[in-house]
Amino acid sequence: MIIWINGAFGSGKTTVAHELHRRIPDSHVYDPENVGYFIWKNAPKSFNQGDFQDFPQWRSMNYDMLKMISDRFDGPIIVPMTLVNPQYFGEIVGRLRADGADVRHFALLASRETLLKRLRKRGDRSDSWPARQIDRCAASLSGELFGHHIHTDHRTVEEVAERIASEAGIRLAPDSRGWLRKRIDRMIVTIKHIRI
C-alpha cells in the first residue's frame, strides 16, 4: 500500500508522514523531492529554475521508483509530497493505480493563516516560494480529484496520523513518548528536511 500525503506547503505532510512511520512497523518513507534535487544537481544550473515537477523525468522517475518499491516491499510506503497539477497527479498516482498499486491519497488542508504561521515557524518568509504557492495549492487540492480531505487547522499531528491510519485500515503501534520526546523528534524531522 502507498499512502500519499498531499497538501500545501506547511500543511504538515512530512511531520505526519514521519509520525506514521514511527507508529507503523515495517513502513518506509519515500520522498519524491529527492528526485527533483537529483535532477537539479546533475543538470546545468540554468535548469534550476521554476518547479522540478515540470520535468517529465521527475514524474517518470518517481513513478518507476514507487512501482519498483511497491512491487518488492510488503510494508506501507508513505509519500509526503505536494502534487496539485491534475496531469502530473495522473502520471504518477493515476498510473500507479492503473498498474494495480493500492494508492490511498489524503489531502491535508488548512487556512491560509495557519499555513503562513507554520511556514514562518520553520523559517520561511511570507514571500518565500512555498508561501507564494498557497493559493494555487488550495484551489487545486479542494477539488474532487484530490479527495479524502483532512482539515488540520485544529488537529494535532497525532490526530491527523490516526485518522489517516484509520481510513487506510492500518493499526498504529502505541506511542509511549512523552511531550518532550515528541517535540525533539519533530524538530529532528524539520531540521533534516531543510533545503539549502
Summary of the structure (lengths in Angstrom):
residues: 196
radius of gyration: 16.3
end to end distance: 31.8
largest distance: 48.4
contacts: 562
relative contact order: 0.22
helix: 55%
strand: 11%
